[in-house]
């Protein structure tokens, strides 16, 4: 299984730290030349490998850590995303009417034709997400929502490997709304830093 993070701002770097902490190799990419952020990647760990966007989309599991408005540009990198799992880490406060009344993650899913999409890792700020998820004797919670149960399970297993405690919220149109904005209103679980003490 291969992994990539597309977007290497604060959130992308926080995700890369989670991979590095656990000795899991991950490719990182932006629309820029990889050499332009190679030093930032090296500072996180040797397993964080800067690549081109074209190389990053070859991964099996791809974390989409770009601005919501940029997701259509990333989606154009492949004509068909069949066999890929996209973890949608984006947030937006675009009014619901501009999204056809759909959750933002449903809009993202439509752009990545053929991919399995899981909403996740987006409810924590970069400063918290970048910390060791072991906290107060428990593990920091990451919420996951998807219309594909198998994809949610797969990403849940990866979430555990990265040291977090996954909690499935159900579908994008149900539990997913708890971790997305609806125009000016944030979902009820956005920015909630919770710790699970389950073994």
C-alpha positions, 0 to 999 in steps of 0.5 A: 500500500502506498501513500501520498499527501497532496498539499504541503501547507500547515495541514499537509506538513502535520499529516507528514509528521504523523507518517514520519513518527510511525516510520511509514513512507509517504510521498508529498506533492504540490503543484510546485516543483518538488525541489521548492519544498524538499528542505521542509520535507527533509526536516520532517523525516527521511521517509517524507519524499517530495514528488511531482503531482503526477507521481503522487497520484500514483499512490493507493491512498491520497490525502487531499490537503489543499484548499477546497477551491483547488480540488478540481485542479488536482482531480484533473491529474488523472482521467479516472481515479478507479482503485484510489482512496481519497481522504478529503481533509479540506474545509470550506465555508462556501454557502450550501446553495453554491454547492447545490445543497450538498456537503462539500465532501460530496462535491469533492467525491464527484470530482474524483471520478471512480475514487472511494472518498473518506472525509477525515482528519479535517476537524483538527487544526494543524497545530493539534494535528501535528502533535503526537496523538498520544494524550493524557493516557489515551489517543487523539480522536479522528472522525471519519465519514464515507459512503463506502464502508470498506473505504472507511474501514481501510482508512480507519486502520491507517488512522490507528497505524498513525497513532490516532483513534478513529471514530466512524460517523456514517455517511457523508450526508449524515455524520459527515455534516458534523465535521463540515461547514454549512456556509457560515456555520461549522459542524458541531465536531469541527475543532473539537480536540477529543481523546479516546481511552479505549484500548 
